[in-house]
Amino acid sequence: MTIFERLNKLDQVKFSFGKSDEFHPTFCRIVGALSMYDNNGYGLGIPISLSPGNQLMGVFNSINSQGGTFVFNINGVDILRAFKGFANYDEAASQNMITEWELSIILNNKDFLDRTIFHNGKVEFPQILNGIEKKWN
């Protein structure tokens, strides 16, 4: 089963994270996932008056409370930096590492991690204890 087929079979709300590129919006539409490209507060009604970091925390909390799934494209993400973590959103933003910050939030919250499917746009990556299993160079 392809990643597209698997994600399309999920009935619950999905939110897709990944580096901004020309493929991410199309991927989100194909698998029926909300993303940063959706209007109305990421498609979840998150108030735009909140700071960017608080808006994203609203995404995490909303998807989690709805029993949804996080779909995370790790392609181009500095995984080692995400494992190291950030003091806060602003530190990550100042280094142009918002996607790494999002991944660090997931890796440091068991509920979020349990709701996450990792992929590279084509193939799903298995999870192991405390994160994802690295099977690439």
N, C-alpha and C positions, 0 to 999 in steps of 0.2 A: 504494500500500500504506500503510495507517495505521501509526502508531507501535505500536499494539497488535499488529497482524498481524506486523510486522517483529520485534518482541521475542519474540513467541510462537514464531517459527520458529527462534530461536537455541537450540541444544541445550546449550550450555555454561552453567555457573552464572552467575547475574546478581545484582548487588547494586545496589539503588536508593538514591540519595541525593536529598534534597530537603527543603524547609522542612516542618515538621510542620503538617499541616492535615488536615481530615477526608477529603480525597481520596487522600492518599499511601498509607495502608494498603490501600485498595481497588485502587489502581493496581498496587501490588506484587503483590497476589493475582492480578489479571487477567493480568499478564505473566509470572507465575511467578518473580518476583525476591525474593531475600532483602532484609531491611532492618533498621533499628533496632528494628522492632516484633517481630522474631523472638526467641524465647527461645533458651536454650542458646548464649549468646555470639554473638548476631546470626545464629543458624542455622549458624554455622561452628565452634562449639566454642571460641570465644575465651574465655580465662579471665576471669571477672568480678573476679578479684582484681587484675587490672591496672588502672592508672589509665584514665580515659575516653579520653585521648589515645592511650595505648598500645593500648587495645582497638581503636580505629579504625585505627591503623596495622596492627594484626593483620588487620583486614578487608582493607585495601589489599593487604597482602602475601599473604594467603590467596587472594583472588580472582585476583591477578596470577599466582601460582604454579600455579593450577589452569587458567590460560588462559581465565579468565572475562571477563565484560563488566561494566563500571560503567555504570549507567544514571543520568543526572543531570538532574533537573528544575531548570531555572534560574529558574523562575517565583518571583519574590519575593526572589531572591538578589542581593545587592549585588556585582555582577560586578567593578566597578572596585576595590572593597575586596579582593576575592579576588585580583585581579591584583597589588595592592600587597603582599599577603602579611601574615604574622603572625610574630612572634618565636617563638611556640610555641602549643600548644593552649590553655594557660591564658589567654593574652592574648585569644584569640578567645572563649573561654567567658565571660570577664569582661565582654565587650561583646555577649553574646548573638549571636555570629556563628560558631557552630560549622559551619553549612552553608557559609559563606564560607571557613572554614579547610579544610574538606574539598575544596572546589573549588580552593583554592590548592595543596593537596597534589597534586591531579591535574594542574593546569597546570604545575607545576614538576617533573614526572616524566614523561619521554617515554613510558616503558612504560605507565604508568597512562593517560596522555592517549590513546595509540593504542588503548586498550581501552575508551574511553568513548564512549557515545552521549548527546548532549545533546538535550534536548527541553523543551517547556513544558507537558507533559501532553496535548498534542494533536498537535503537529508536531515533527518532528526538525529540529535545527539543524545545518548543515554545519560541519565543522572547517576551519580554515585553519592556516597555519604558526603555531605557538606558541599555539593556543587555538581559540576559537570565533569565528565570524563574526557580528557583531552586525547583525541585520536588523530591529530593532524600536526603538521609542522608549524 
